[in-house]
Structure formats: structure tokens, C-alpha cells
Amino acid sequence: MASQWRKISQEEAFVGRTHQVEDELGSRVVAARMVREIMRLCFIQEKKYIPYTKWFGKGFQQLESAAHLTPVLLDVISVTDFESRESKLSEAYEYVATRHNNLNITEQLEAEVSDFWDRPFKVIHGERFEKAIKDEIKSEILKNLTIKFGSVDQFVDDTDFLSNHEVTSKSSELYI
């Protein structure tokens, strides 16, 4: 879950930054990536298996989060202006942040979006959630691991690779 929040934090400002340089296509592509990362976070929060791309949307519909988030996420990828896109993404970020707080796995964190430092882009600052989760790890063995990427499908996005059980079942050995 910490790694998934980190993935969100890495690109959450890019929707606005691409818009700022008049890259509408780039802004939409990043927004679609953020939708995917938010959906993946919901699977993790609800402790459900994340299906591969072909079944991803269908699997998402089985989650509790889907009732609220599906129309919001559909709007994110269909609106044609940045302001609406940012507003809908903000709604989704705040929803998953509130769900995080309801899990009671960390201290309660601010669940409202705010500016991306001194820039006028609304973000949830996913790195705060990553840090809070990592701060709750009690096991010294887990704390001392140098792994930062999460599970293999959080840093590899090749269907043939992810479908190869022989490789993925041993992938954790590569990073421990």
C-alpha cells in the first residue's frame, strides 16, 4: 500500500504540469494513469486481488469503492477541460484518502487536496501516506529491507512478463 501511494505521489502533479505547458494529450494520458493507480489502490485497501488489464475494470466493479468512484473516474478520463479533470481527480484522491483513514492503520492524515508546493495544482501529497504506513512497520526485518518498489506489478508493466509465473514467482528473490 505504501508503494501504491508513492506511485500516486510521483505523478499526481503531472496532470497540471502538462496542462501548464499546453499539452492537452499529455494531461489526459497522465490523468488516465492516475485513474489506474487510484483503482489499484482501492484493490489494495480492500484486500482484493488486482486482475490484469483485461479484467481490471470488471474486477474494480466488484469493490465497495466502485459505487462512488466509477462515475468520478469516468469523468476524469472523459472531461475535456483541465479544471474539470483536476476537480474530479481531487474528488477521487480525497475519497481514497478518507478510506485510508478509515482503515486505522496509521495516524489520521489530512484527506483534502492542497496545492502542489508553490504551484497551483491540487494534489493529495501521496508521499505523506507512504511515510505514515512505513512508520507503522514494527518488524526490524521489514524496516531494513531496501525494497522500495512494491510488488513486481507495481514497477513492471509488461503483460508477457506478468503472465510468466516462472518469472514472477521468483521476482521477490531478485530484490530481497
Residue frames as a rotation matrix with the C-alpha (Angstrom) as fourth column:
MET 1
0.573 0.820 0.000 0.00
0.820 -0.573 0.000 0.00
0.000 0.000 -1.000 0.00
ALA 2
0.363 -0.531 -0.766 2.87
0.165 -0.772 0.614 2.37
-0.917 -0.350 -0.193 0.78
SER 3
-0.681 -0.668 0.300 4.33
0.371 0.038 0.928 1.71
-0.631 0.743 0.222 -2.66
GLN 4
-0.141 0.715 0.685 1.00
0.978 -0.008 0.210 2.43
0.156 0.699 -0.698 -4.30
TRP 5
0.782 0.358 -0.510 0.72
0.484 -0.864 0.137 5.76
-0.392 -0.354 -0.849 -2.52
ARG 6
-0.127 -0.908 -0.400 4.28
0.121 -0.414 0.902 6.50
-0.985 0.066 0.162 -3.68
LYS 7
-0.604 -0.045 0.796 3.27
0.773 0.211 0.598 5.78
-0.195 0.976 -0.093 -7.28
ILE 8
0.500 0.838 0.218 0.44
0.857 -0.515 0.014 8.27
0.124 0.180 -0.976 -6.93
SER 9
0.640 -0.276 -0.717 2.75
0.237 -0.816 0.526 10.89
-0.731 -0.507 -0.457 -5.42
GLN 10
-0.367 -0.900 0.235 5.26
0.502 0.021 0.865 10.52
-0.783 0.435 0.444 -8.25
GLU 11
-0.808 0.040 0.589 2.87
0.572 -0.191 0.798 11.71
0.144 0.981 0.132 -10.96
GLU 12
0.020 0.950 -0.312 -0.10
0.952 -0.113 -0.284 13.41
-0.305 -0.291 -0.907 -9.30
ALA 13
0.093 -0.017 -0.995 1.14
0.078 -0.997 0.024 16.91
-0.993 -0.080 -0.092 -10.20
PHE 14
-0.814 -0.543 0.206 1.84
0.215 0.047 0.975 15.99
-0.540 0.838 0.078 -13.82
VAL 15
-0.012 0.876 0.483 -1.81
0.992 0.072 -0.107 16.40
-0.129 0.478 -0.869 -14.84
GLY 16
0.808 0.313 -0.499 -1.48
0.344 -0.938 -0.033 20.10
-0.478 -0.145 -0.866 -14.06
ARG 17
-0.039 -0.917 -0.396 2.10
-0.104 -0.391 0.915 20.47
-0.994 0.077 -0.081 -15.21
THR 18
-0.653 -0.138 0.745 1.32
0.667 0.360 0.652 19.06
-0.358 0.923 -0.144 -18.66
HIS 19
0.453 0.865 0.218 -1.69
0.890 -0.422 -0.175 21.35
-0.059 0.273 -0.960 -18.87
GLN 20
0.551 -0.277 -0.787 0.53
0.176 -0.883 0.435 24.29
-0.816 -0.378 -0.438 -17.94
VAL 21
-0.538 -0.798 -0.270 2.73
-0.189 -0.198 0.962 23.67
-0.821 0.569 -0.044 -20.99
GLU 22
0.066 0.730 -0.680 -0.38
-0.888 -0.268 -0.374 23.30
-0.456 0.628 0.631 -23.20
ASP 23
-0.837 -0.301 -0.458 -0.01
-0.464 0.833 0.301 19.54
0.291 0.465 -0.836 -23.62
GLU 24
0.022 0.958 0.286 -3.66
-0.998 0.035 -0.042 18.50
-0.050 -0.285 0.957 -23.52
LEU 25
0.515 0.119 -0.849 -2.94
-0.372 0.923 -0.096 14.98
0.773 0.365 0.519 -24.75
GLY 26
-0.514 -0.794 -0.325 -0.24
0.038 0.357 -0.933 14.57
0.857 -0.492 -0.153 -22.10
SER 27
-0.678 0.327 0.659 -2.58
-0.733 -0.374 -0.568 15.83
0.060 -0.868 0.493 -19.39
ARG 28
0.426 0.897 -0.122 -5.22
-0.892 0.439 0.112 13.31
0.154 0.061 0.986 -20.42
VAL 29
0.249 -0.421 -0.872 -2.69
-0.106 0.883 -0.457 10.46
0.963 0.206 0.175 -20.56
VAL 30
-0.818 -0.566 0.105 -1.40
-0.134 0.009 -0.991 11.26
0.560 -0.825 -0.083 -17.08
ALA 31
-0.306 0.790 0.531 -4.98
-0.951 -0.227 -0.211 11.57
-0.046 -0.569 0.821 -15.79
ALA 32
0.597 0.512 -0.617 -5.74
-0.589 0.803 0.096 8.11
0.545 0.306 0.781 -17.18
ARG 33
-0.248 -0.762 -0.598 -2.63
0.098 0.594 -0.799 6.75
0.964 -0.257 -0.073 -15.46
MET 34
-0.837 -0.036 0.546 -3.76
-0.501 -0.348 -0.792 8.32
0.219 -0.937 0.273 -12.19
VAL 35
0.259 0.965 0.043 -7.18
-0.949 0.246 0.198 6.70
0.181 -0.092 0.979 -12.59
ARG 36
0.417 -0.173 -0.892 -5.43
-0.115 0.964 -0.241 3.35
0.901 0.204 0.382 -12.92
GLU 37
-0.641 -0.753 -0.148 -3.27
0.082 0.124 -0.989 3.97
0.763 -0.646 -0.018 -9.85
ILE 38
-0.517 0.562 0.645 -6.27
-0.854 -0.391 -0.343 5.07
0.059 -0.728 0.683 -7.78
MET 39
0.547 0.737 -0.396 -8.14
-0.720 0.656 0.227 1.93
0.427 0.161 0.890 -8.84
ARG 40
0.045 -0.623 -0.781 -5.14
0.125 0.779 -0.615 -0.23
0.991 -0.070 0.113 -7.90
LEU 41
-0.835 -0.320 0.447 -5.00
-0.347 -0.324 -0.880 1.48
0.427 -0.890 0.160 -4.51
CYS 42
0.026 0.933 0.360 -8.67
-0.993 -0.018 0.118 0.59
0.116 -0.360 0.926 -3.97
PHE 43
0.545 0.102 -0.832 -7.95
-0.208 0.978 -0.017 -3.09
0.812 0.183 0.555 -4.61
ILE 44
-0.470 -0.813 -0.343 -5.14
0.226 0.264 -0.938 -2.93
0.853 -0.518 0.060 -2.05
GLN 45
-0.701 0.247 0.669 -7.23
-0.668 -0.556 -0.495 -1.04
0.250 -0.794 0.554 0.50
GLU 46
0.335 0.928 0.166 -9.99
-0.942 0.323 0.093 -3.62
0.033 -0.188 0.982 0.16
LYS 47
-0.362 -0.615 0.700 -7.51
-0.641 0.710 0.292 -6.53
-0.677 -0.342 -0.652 0.23
LYS 48
0.716 0.615 0.329 -8.63
-0.100 0.557 -0.824 -7.86
-0.691 0.558 0.460 -3.14
TYR 49
-0.113 -0.721 0.684 -6.63
0.670 0.454 0.588 -9.44
-0.734 0.525 0.431 -5.94
ILE 50
0.081 0.054 -0.995 -5.73
-0.521 -0.849 -0.088 -6.98
-0.849 0.526 -0.041 -8.69
PRO 51
0.530 0.161 0.833 -6.62
0.488 0.746 -0.454 -8.61
-0.694 0.647 0.317 -12.02
TYR 52
-0.621 -0.775 0.113 -4.59
0.525 -0.305 0.794 -7.93
-0.581 0.553 0.597 -15.13
THR 53
-0.879 0.128 -0.459 -5.69
-0.288 -0.911 0.297 -5.35
-0.380 0.393 0.838 -17.67
LYS 54
-0.778 0.589 -0.219 -8.32
-0.012 0.334 0.942 -7.42
0.628 0.736 -0.253 -19.48
TRP 55
0.017 0.804 -0.594 -10.36
0.720 0.403 0.565 -7.88
0.694 -0.437 -0.572 -16.28
PHE 56
-0.827 -0.507 -0.244 -9.25
0.526 -0.543 -0.655 -4.78
0.199 -0.670 0.715 -14.39
GLY 57
-0.746 0.592 0.304 -12.37
-0.547 -0.806 0.227 -2.66
0.380 0.004 0.925 -14.90
LYS 58
0.167 0.824 -0.542 -14.71
-0.233 0.567 0.790 -5.59
0.958 -0.006 0.286 -14.35
GLY 59
-0.154 -0.316 -0.936 -12.86
0.783 0.538 -0.311 -6.53
0.602 -0.781 0.165 -11.16
PHE 60
-0.965 -0.215 0.152 -12.99
0.103 -0.841 -0.531 -2.95
0.242 -0.497 0.833 -9.95
GLN 61
-0.311 0.931 0.189 -16.78
-0.553 -0.339 0.761 -3.01
0.773 0.133 0.621 -10.21
GLN 62
0.262 0.368 -0.892 -16.81
0.401 0.800 0.447 -5.69
0.878 -0.475 0.062 -7.51
LEU 63
-0.690 -0.617 -0.379 -15.19
0.616 -0.224 -0.756 -3.36
0.381 -0.754 0.534 -4.96
GLU 64
0.157 0.695 -0.701 -17.06
0.917 -0.366 -0.158 -1.25
-0.366 -0.618 -0.695 -2.42
SER 65
-0.423 -0.457 -0.783 -15.20
0.224 -0.889 0.399 1.79
-0.878 -0.007 0.478 -3.72
ALA 66
-0.849 0.007 0.528 -16.66
0.528 0.054 0.848 1.35
-0.023 0.999 -0.050 -7.20
ALA 67
0.132 0.991 0.007 -20.11
0.991 -0.132 -0.018 2.64
-0.017 0.010 -1.000 -6.30
HIS 68
0.630 0.061 -0.774 -18.73
0.272 -0.951 0.147 6.08
-0.728 -0.303 -0.615 -5.50
LEU 69
-0.148 -0.894 -0.423 -15.62
-0.129 -0.406 0.905 6.18
-0.980 0.189 -0.055 -7.67
THR 70
-0.296 -0.015 0.955 -16.76
0.814 0.520 0.260 4.76
-0.500 0.854 -0.142 -11.01
PRO 71
0.684 0.569 0.457 -18.68
0.728 -0.573 -0.376 7.85
0.048 0.590 -0.806 -12.14
VAL 72
0.764 -0.474 -0.438 -15.93
-0.193 -0.815 0.546 10.12
-0.616 -0.332 -0.714 -10.80
LEU 73
-0.229 -0.930 0.287 -13.16
0.031 0.288 0.957 8.21
-0.973 0.228 -0.037 -12.59
LEU 74
0.021 0.322 0.947 -15.17
0.960 0.258 -0.109 8.04
-0.279 0.911 -0.304 -15.81
ASP 75
0.945 0.320 -0.064 -15.46
0.301 -0.932 -0.203 11.81
-0.124 0.173 -0.977 -15.64
VAL 76
0.326 -0.902 -0.284 -11.71
-0.167 -0.350 0.922 12.18
-0.931 -0.253 -0.264 -15.12
ILE 77
-0.555 -0.651 0.518 -11.00
0.328 0.401 0.855 10.42
-0.764 0.645 -0.009 -18.40
SER 78
-0.090 0.586 0.805 -13.84
0.994 0.107 0.032 11.97
-0.067 0.803 -0.592 -20.38
VAL 79
0.701 0.356 -0.618 -13.86
0.375 -0.921 -0.105 15.67
-0.607 -0.158 -0.779 -19.49
THR 80
0.467 -0.474 0.747 -12.19
0.826 -0.068 -0.560 17.96
0.317 0.878 0.360 -22.00
ASP 81
0.487 -0.338 0.805 -11.03
-0.238 -0.938 -0.250 20.80
0.840 -0.070 -0.538 -19.78
PHE 82
-0.447 -0.835 -0.319 -8.29
0.143 0.286 -0.948 20.79
0.883 -0.469 -0.009 -17.19
GLU 83
-0.612 0.217 0.761 -10.33
-0.732 -0.519 -0.441 22.41
0.300 -0.827 0.476 -14.41
SER 84
0.522 0.852 0.041 -12.97
-0.828 0.495 0.262 19.67
0.203 -0.171 0.964 -14.52
ARG 85
0.419 -0.458 -0.784 -10.29
0.040 0.872 -0.487 16.97
0.907 0.172 0.384 -14.77
GLU 86
-0.670 -0.724 0.162 -8.46
-0.082 -0.144 -0.986 18.33
0.738 -0.674 0.037 -11.73
SER 87
-0.279 0.663 0.695 -11.70
-0.946 -0.314 -0.081 18.70
0.164 -0.680 0.714 -9.78
LYS 88
0.736 0.586 -0.340 -12.72
-0.554 0.809 0.196 15.09
0.390 0.045 0.920 -10.44
LEU 89
0.060 -0.795 -0.603 -9.23
0.221 0.600 -0.769 13.78
0.973 -0.087 0.212 -9.65
SER 90
-0.691 -0.286 0.664 -9.32
-0.494 -0.483 -0.723 15.77
0.527 -0.828 0.193 -6.42
GLU 91
0.279 0.878 0.389 -12.61
-0.948 0.188 0.256 14.13
0.152 -0.440 0.885 -5.51
ALA 92
0.730 -0.055 -0.681 -11.09
-0.073 0.985 -0.158 10.70
0.679 0.165 0.715 -6.15
TYR 93
-0.363 -0.929 -0.065 -7.94
0.071 0.043 -0.997 11.50
0.929 -0.366 0.050 -4.16
GLU 94
-0.514 0.214 0.830 -9.98
-0.804 -0.458 -0.380 12.71
0.298 -0.863 0.408 -1.21
TYR 95
0.622 0.775 -0.107 -12.17
-0.714 0.618 0.328 9.60
0.321 -0.128 0.938 -1.35
VAL 96
0.514 -0.467 -0.720 -9.21
0.258 0.884 -0.389 7.17
0.818 0.014 0.575 -1.20
ALA 97
-0.593 -0.703 0.393 -7.51
-0.147 -0.385 -0.911 9.31
0.792 -0.598 0.125 1.47
THR 98
-0.066 0.671 0.739 -10.65
-0.980 -0.183 0.078 9.13
0.187 -0.719 0.669 3.61
ARG 99
0.821 0.318 -0.475 -10.80
-0.294 0.947 0.125 5.36
0.489 0.037 0.871 3.04
HIS 100
-0.112 -0.939 -0.326 -7.18
0.181 0.303 -0.936 5.18
0.977 -0.164 0.136 4.15
ASN 101
-0.629 -0.099 0.771 -8.06
-0.637 -0.503 -0.584 6.98
0.446 -0.858 0.253 7.38
ASN 102
0.384 0.883 0.271 -10.99
-0.908 0.308 0.283 4.62
0.167 -0.355 0.920 7.93
LEU 103
0.447 -0.314 -0.838 -8.61
-0.013 0.934 -0.357 1.65
0.894 0.170 0.414 7.79
ASN 104
0.873 -0.120 0.473 -6.99
-0.487 -0.294 0.823 2.92
0.041 -0.948 -0.315 11.01
ILE 105
0.734 -0.674 -0.082 -3.58
0.655 0.735 -0.175 1.61
0.178 0.074 0.981 10.01
THR 106
-0.481 -0.843 0.242 -1.83
0.704 -0.536 -0.467 4.95
0.523 -0.054 0.851 10.53
GLU 107
-0.616 0.270 -0.740 -2.46
0.373 -0.728 -0.576 8.20
-0.694 -0.631 0.348 12.31
GLN 108
0.495 0.829 0.261 -5.28
0.716 -0.219 -0.663 10.18
-0.492 0.515 -0.702 10.73
LEU 109
-0.668 -0.741 0.073 -3.95
0.609 -0.487 0.626 12.22
-0.428 0.462 0.776 7.81
GLU 110
-0.310 0.518 -0.797 -5.39
-0.430 -0.824 -0.368 15.29
-0.848 0.229 0.479 6.12
ALA 111
-0.337 0.288 0.897 -7.74
0.636 0.772 -0.009 13.93
-0.694 0.567 -0.443 3.47
GLU 112
0.790 0.565 -0.239 -8.17
0.228 -0.632 -0.740 17.10
-0.569 0.530 -0.629 1.43
VAL 113
0.308 -0.674 0.671 -6.15
0.923 0.040 -0.383 18.08
0.231 0.738 0.634 -1.60
SER 114
0.619 -0.202 -0.759 -3.91
0.177 -0.906 0.385 21.11
-0.765 -0.373 -0.525 -1.45
ASP 115
0.833 -0.331 -0.444 -1.56
-0.554 -0.484 -0.677 22.95
0.009 0.810 -0.586 -3.78
PHE 116
0.723 -0.691 0.005 1.49
0.673 0.703 -0.230 21.18
0.155 0.170 0.973 -5.12
TRP 117
-0.259 -0.815 -0.518 4.02
0.926 -0.363 0.107 23.24
-0.276 -0.452 0.848 -3.16
ASP 118
-0.450 0.065 -0.891 4.09
0.049 -0.994 -0.097 26.70
-0.892 -0.087 0.444 -4.75
ARG 119
-0.983 0.143 -0.117 2.27
-0.121 -0.019 0.992 25.62
0.140 0.989 0.036 -7.90
PRO 120
-0.452 0.883 0.122 -1.49
-0.849 -0.385 -0.362 25.91
-0.273 -0.267 0.924 -8.41
PHE 121
-0.279 0.331 -0.902 -2.15
-0.473 0.770 0.429 22.19
0.836 0.546 -0.058 -8.92
LYS 122
0.312 0.488 0.815 -4.29
-0.950 0.161 0.268 20.25
0.000 -0.858 0.514 -6.46
VAL 123
-0.205 -0.416 -0.886 -2.75
-0.294 0.890 -0.349 17.02
0.934 0.189 -0.304 -5.16
ILE 124
0.858 0.506 -0.088 -3.24
-0.116 0.358 0.927 14.73
0.501 -0.785 0.365 -2.17
HIS 125
0.066 -0.931 0.359 0.54
-0.942 -0.177 -0.285 14.50
0.328 -0.319 -0.889 -1.47
GLY 126
0.787 0.337 -0.517 0.61
-0.290 0.941 0.172 10.72
0.544 0.014 0.839 -1.60
GLU 127
-0.170 -0.944 -0.281 4.08
0.021 0.282 -0.959 10.66
0.985 -0.169 -0.028 -0.08
ARG 128
-0.377 0.107 0.920 2.51
-0.879 -0.356 -0.319 11.51
0.293 -0.929 0.228 3.30
PHE 129
0.693 0.698 0.182 0.52
-0.721 0.677 0.150 8.28
-0.019 -0.235 0.972 3.19
GLU 130
0.534 -0.602 -0.593 3.56
0.026 0.713 -0.701 6.28
0.845 0.359 0.397 2.11
LYS 131
-0.487 -0.794 0.362 5.59
-0.317 -0.225 -0.921 7.64
0.814 -0.564 -0.142 5.02
ALA 132
-0.071 0.539 0.839 2.81
-0.996 -0.085 -0.030 7.12
0.055 -0.838 0.543 7.57
ILE 133
0.884 0.377 -0.277 2.43
-0.390 0.921 0.008 3.49
0.258 0.101 0.961 6.51
LYS 134
0.231 -0.883 -0.409 6.16
0.152 0.448 -0.881 2.85
0.961 0.142 0.237 6.62
ASP 135
-0.444 -0.385 0.809 6.35
-0.653 -0.480 -0.586 4.48
0.614 -0.789 -0.038 10.06
GLU 136
0.387 0.706 0.592 3.91
-0.921 0.323 0.217 1.85
-0.038 -0.630 0.776 11.36
ILE 137
0.535 -0.258 -0.804 6.07
-0.180 0.896 -0.407 -1.10
0.826 0.362 0.433 10.34
LYS 138
0.758 -0.175 0.629 7.25
-0.640 -0.010 0.768 -2.79
-0.128 -0.985 -0.119 13.54
SER 139
0.861 -0.416 0.293 9.31
0.414 0.907 0.072 -5.65
-0.296 0.059 0.953 12.13
GLU 140
0.296 -0.851 -0.433 13.01
-0.369 -0.521 0.770 -4.80
-0.881 -0.068 -0.469 12.04
ILE 141
-0.414 -0.410 0.813 13.46
0.518 0.628 0.581 -7.22
-0.748 0.662 -0.048 9.15
LEU 142
0.338 0.631 0.699 10.87
0.939 -0.181 -0.291 -5.37
-0.057 0.755 -0.654 7.06
LYS 143
0.886 -0.025 -0.464 12.17
0.062 -0.983 0.171 -1.95
-0.460 -0.180 -0.869 8.10
ASN 144
0.058 -0.988 -0.145 15.68
-0.283 -0.156 0.946 -2.86
-0.957 -0.013 -0.289 6.97
LEU 145
0.133 0.030 0.991 14.69
0.828 0.546 -0.128 -4.13
-0.545 0.837 0.048 3.55
THR 146
-0.659 -0.445 -0.606 15.89
0.053 -0.831 0.553 -1.84
-0.750 0.332 0.572 0.81
ILE 147
-0.548 0.539 0.639 12.91
0.834 0.292 0.468 -2.64
0.066 0.790 -0.610 -1.38
LYS 148
-0.686 0.362 -0.632 11.05
-0.045 -0.887 -0.459 0.49
-0.727 -0.286 0.625 -2.40
PHE 149
-0.882 0.240 -0.405 9.22
-0.453 -0.197 0.869 -0.60
0.129 0.950 0.283 -5.48
GLY 150
0.018 0.924 0.382 6.45
-0.882 0.195 -0.430 -2.74
-0.472 -0.330 0.818 -4.02
SER 151
0.297 0.168 0.940 5.21
0.109 0.972 -0.208 -5.87
-0.949 0.165 0.271 -5.75
VAL 152
-0.599 -0.644 0.476 6.52
0.499 0.165 0.851 -6.77
-0.627 0.747 0.223 -9.20
ASP 153
-0.083 0.628 0.774 3.41
0.979 -0.094 0.182 -5.46
0.187 0.773 -0.607 -10.96
GLN 154
0.771 0.297 -0.563 3.93
0.448 -0.881 0.148 -2.04
-0.452 -0.367 -0.813 -9.36
PHE 155
0.188 -0.743 -0.642 7.20
-0.411 -0.653 0.636 -1.49
-0.892 0.144 -0.428 -11.21
VAL 156
-0.917 -0.362 0.169 6.88
-0.005 0.434 0.901 -3.76
-0.400 0.825 -0.400 -14.25
ASP 157
-0.017 0.961 -0.275 4.08
-0.452 -0.253 -0.856 -3.27
-0.892 0.110 0.439 -16.72
ASP 158
-0.564 -0.207 -0.800 4.71
-0.818 0.276 0.505 -5.86
0.116 0.939 -0.324 -19.41
THR 159
0.442 0.887 0.131 1.86
-0.895 0.445 0.009 -8.36
-0.051 -0.121 0.991 -19.93
ASP 160
0.527 -0.289 -0.800 4.13
-0.206 0.869 -0.449 -11.20
0.825 0.401 0.398 -21.08
PHE 161
-0.609 -0.787 0.094 6.37
-0.230 0.062 -0.971 -10.73
0.759 -0.613 -0.219 -18.06
LEU 162
-0.505 0.461 0.730 3.48
-0.860 -0.193 -0.472 -10.51
-0.077 -0.866 0.494 -15.59
SER 163
0.600 0.771 -0.216 1.84
-0.794 0.607 -0.040 -13.59
0.100 0.195 0.976 -17.13
ASN 164
0.133 -0.654 -0.745 5.00
-0.227 0.712 -0.665 -15.68
0.965 0.257 -0.053 -16.74
HIS 165
0.921 0.336 0.198 4.53
-0.268 0.177 0.947 -17.41
0.283 -0.925 0.253 -13.40
GLU 166
0.566 -0.777 -0.276 8.03
0.784 0.610 -0.111 -18.88
0.255 -0.153 0.955 -13.53
VAL 167
-0.375 -0.712 0.594 9.49
0.483 -0.697 -0.530 -15.36
0.791 0.088 0.605 -13.52
THR 168
0.014 0.435 0.900 7.04
-0.449 -0.802 0.394 -13.57
0.893 -0.410 0.184 -11.24
SER 169
0.900 0.329 -0.287 7.01
0.074 0.533 0.843 -16.25
0.430 -0.779 0.456 -8.57
LYS 170
0.294 -0.881 -0.370 10.76
0.955 0.288 0.073 -15.76
0.042 -0.375 0.926 -8.17
SER 171
0.246 -0.214 0.945 10.79
0.397 -0.867 -0.300 -11.99
0.884 0.449 -0.128 -8.65
SER 172
0.931 0.113 0.348 10.85
-0.242 -0.524 0.816 -11.22
0.275 -0.844 -0.461 -4.95
GLU 173
0.667 -0.744 -0.029 14.13
0.625 0.538 0.566 -13.14
-0.405 -0.395 0.824 -4.69
LEU 174
0.150 -0.615 0.774 15.67
0.837 -0.338 -0.431 -10.61
0.527 0.712 0.464 -7.06
TYR 175
0.118 0.013 0.993 15.03
-0.058 -0.998 0.020 -7.70
0.991 -0.060 -0.117 -4.69
ILE 176
0.965 0.223 0.142 15.49
-0.157 0.050 0.986 -9.12
0.212 -0.974 0.083 -1.20
